[in-house]
Amino acid sequence: MEKQQKLKEKRMKKIINKEHFEGYLFGHDLLAKVSGEAAKTPGTPYIAGTINVATDDEGMNVVPVNFRYVTETTKAGKKNATFASLLNIIENGKTWQDVGPAATKLKIDTAVGINDFYNAEEELITYKINDGGFVHAVPMFTADRNSFELDMLITNTTVKEADEERGFPEVVVVKGYTFNFMNSILPIDLVVKNAGGKKYFEDLGATASEPILLKVWGHVTSSTVETQTTEESAFGEAAVKISTRNLREWEITGASTEPYAFGDDLVMTTAEVKDALTKREDMLVDVKQRHDEWAASKNAGTSAPAAGTPKAAPGKFKF
């Protein structure tokens, strides 16, 4: 049985999921730590945190890359080059925030990932991240400073209307799944702004019951959105409030001319996707349990959350 499972895993197409960023070290919150007694390997030196990379020469398009747990050595016991690069950034990195264009130049090869957590209202929050990867200091940049390329199992496309007051154009939101290097399924959504691209994805007709596996590529854009609200006053001047938030989009700028043969044993089958979704459900139950244990520890002496929390739905995927 185990041998059959391994053969099945080998048969599934190796999914493309890669990102490439080159830019200035805009800032970071990297910290060198040592794992505690509750960790699987207590006393392990590691680095965790986020590197913010400005992929343009004006320091405006800032892309964060998350490093959750980078150890000093690999599983094979060899020196981890990424750990050394991150440590060098901590000790010697020059940031755009401090020195502008004289900041340390970096090249990062990473992948689209997701972060799952439960908030204080017990709601599952899932959002895309640029997940770890390989980091190198470079003397100069190449032509490709901001790109992603991935295979996406598309299950839905919707039109998001323009918001003229906030300066948002109409986009087509492409929803579905990709996979990471461990073959864990990742629910994601990307956007399309190009007129021809919007028509192309709408005409695909991908649905949850008839998904389409397609290679897409594009770039990550970051912008600051400012919202102004006015509250009228019974007397005197009205109260004007301005709030800002960061908007980050994975924008598709191209796609392969022909989809993959979804359903083919040598590509990807329905059974493989359903199996991956089941594993994701189990993972989310573990995430919820850890959240409950953390909440209980913060509220010692109060009643803990009830056991047997139902599994979180991974999404509508029907055949």
N, C-alpha and C positions, 0 to 999 in steps of 0.2 A: 504493500500500500504506500509506504514511504517512498519507494523507488518510483512508483507511478506519479506521485505528487511532484517529485523533483523533475521528472521528464516533462510534466505539464508546465512547470514554471520555466523550463528552458525553452519550451516551444513558443511561449508568448513573446511577441515582438518586444525588443528592447526599446522602451519609450524614450523619445527625445524630450529632455527638459533641461535647458541650459540658458544661462544669462551671462553677459559679459559687460563689465563696467570699467571704464578708465576715467580717472579724474583726480581732483585735488582732495586731500583729506580735509573735509570741511570741519569735522569735529568727531568726538567719540566719547563713549562712557565705558570703555573696556576696563575690566578689573581682573587682576590676577588673584586667584583664590585657592583654597585647599578644601577638598570635599570633607564633609563632616562625618560623624560616626554613623548616621542613618543611611549614608550612601552605600551603593553596592561595593565600591572600593574606597573605603575611608582613607583619608590622608593623601589623596591624589591631587597634585597641582593641576590647575586648569584655568582657562581664561574664558570669560563670558562678557557679553555686551554688544553694543551696536557701533558700527562705523558708518558715518555719513559721508558720502562721496559726491562732490560737485562735478557733474559730468560735462559742464560747459565752462567756458572761460570767464563767464560773468559771475559764477558762484550762485546761480539762481536755481538750476535744476539739481536739487540735492536728493540723492537716493540712499536710503538706509539699508545696510546689510547686517543681518542678525547672526551673532555667533552665540550658541546656547551653552556649549560645553566642549571646549577645545583643550585636550590634554597635552601634556608635555611630550609623551611618547605615543606611538600608534599601538594597535592591538598586537602587532608583530614585535613590539619592543624597540622599534627604531625611533630616532628623533623625529618629531613632528614639525615639518617646515612651517606649517601655518601657525603653530604655537609660537615659534621663533619670530615670525613676521609680526604677529599681534603684540608680542612682548616688546619688540623694537618700536612699534607705534606708541605703546604706553610710555616707553622710556625716552624716545628720541623724536617722535612724530611732531611735525609742525603743522598747525591747523590753519585753514583759511580764516577762521574767526580771529586768529592772532596775527597772522602775517600776510593774509591775502594771497596773491598769486605765487608767493614764495613757499607756499604750503607743500608738504610732501606729496609727490605724485604716486598714485597707486593703480594697480591692475587687479581686478577681482573677478574670478570665474566662479559663478554660483548657480543656483537653480531656484525656480519658483517653489515656495513652500507655503504652509499655512500654520497659523497658531490657533489653537482651540482652548477656550477657558470659559468658566461659568462666572457671571458677575454676581453682585450682591443680591440681585433680584432672582437669582437661580436661573438666569437665561443663558443659553449657550451662545457664545460669541465666537465667530470664525472669520478670520481675515487673512489676506495674502501677505507674505513676507518674502524677502530675498534671503534665502536660507543658507548661511555659512559659505563654505567653499574655500578656494585657494587665493591667498593674498600675496602680492609681490610689490615692492617698491620699484618704480621704473624711472629712467632718466627723461623719457619723452612719451608722448601718446601716439597711438596709431589712428587710422581713420575711423575705426569702429570703437566708439566710446560708450555706447549705450544700446544694448540689443538683447532680445530674448528670442528663443526658438524652441517650440515645444509641440508635441503631439497632443491634440485635445479631442476628447470624446464629447462632441457637442450634443446637448439634449434640448436646447431651447434658445431662441433669439427673440428679443423684444426691443421695441423702439422706445427710447427715452426722449421725450419731447424737450425742445430747447427752453431754456430759462433766460429770457432776454434781460431781465432785471439783474441777474447775477452773472451774466455774460457766459452762460453755458450753451454750447451748440447742441443741436440734436445729435444723438449717437445711437448706434445699435449695440445693445448689450448681448454678448455671446456667453451663454452659460453652459457648464458641463464639468468634465473631470480631466485631470491629468494624473501622472504618477511620479513619485520620487524614485531615487535609486534603489530603495528597498521594496519597490513595487507596492507601496502604500498608496491608496487612491486619495486624490486631493480635489475637493469641490472648488471650482474657481469660476470667476467671471472676468471677461475682458471686454474692451470697448472698440468700436470701429467708427471713425469719423469721416473717412474718405467716402465720397458719394458712390463710386463704383463698388467699393468694398461693402457698404451698407446694403446695396441691392444684392450683391453676391450672396451674403450670408442670409438675408431674408429669403432669397429664392432657393437656398439649400433645403429648407423645409425640415430641418432636424427637429425631432421630438423625443420625449422620454421613451416612447415605445419603438421609435425607429431612429436611433442616434447615428451620428456620422463621425467617423474617426478621421481627423484632418490635421495636417501639419500647418502651423501658423507661425508668423514671426512679427516682430515689431520692436517697440521701445517703451521705456518707463518714463512717464512725465510727472513732475511734481510742481505744484503751484499753491500759493496761499490765497484762500478765498475769504473776502471781507464782506460781512453782512451788516447792514445798518438798519436798525429799527427805531421808530419814533413813537413815543408814548405821550399822547396829548395830556395837558395839565388843565385843571380847573381854572388856574390863573397863572400868569407869567409864561415863561418859555416852556416849550415841550422838551421832554427828556429824550436825548438822542443817545442810543447805545450802539457801539460798534464791536462786533465780535469777529475773530478770525479763526480759521481752521485750515489745516493742510489737506490738500486733495492730491491723491496719488492714483495714477491710472496706468494700467498695462494696455497700451494702444496697439491693436493689430494693424500692420501696414502692408501685409502680404500673406498669401496662402498658396499651398500647392494646387496645381490645376486639377488633380484627381485625388479623391479621398482614398484612404486605405480600405482594404477589403475586410471590414468589420464582420466578424462571424467566422472568418477563416481560422482554422486551428493554428496556423503559422503566424497569425497576426494578433487577434484578440477575439475571444468568444464571450457570449452572454454569461456563461457559467463563471468565467474568470472575473468578470466585472461584479457579478453578484457576490462571489466569494470575497472580493476585495471590500465591498460595501459592508458585508457582515463583519469582517475584521475591524473596519472602521467603527461600527456600532459598538463592538466590544471595547475598543480603545476609548471611546467616549464615555462608556460606563466607568472605566478606570479613572478618567479625568474628573468625572462627577464625584466619585468616591474620595479622591484626593482633596477635592474642593470641600466636601462635607467634613472630612477629617480636620482640615485646616480651620474651617469655620468653628468646629466644635472645640478645637484647642484654644481659639481666641475667646470663646464664650464658655470657658470652663465653669461648671456649676449650673448652666442652663441646659435645657433639653436639647439633645443633638438631633439633627435631621433624621427623618424616618429612614429605615433601611429599605432596600429593595427599590431603589430609584429606577424608573423605567428607562429603557435605552432611548437615546436621542435619535430622531429620524435623520438619516444621512442625506435625504433628498428623494425626489420622485423619479424613480428609474423603473420603468415598467416595460414588460414584453408580453 
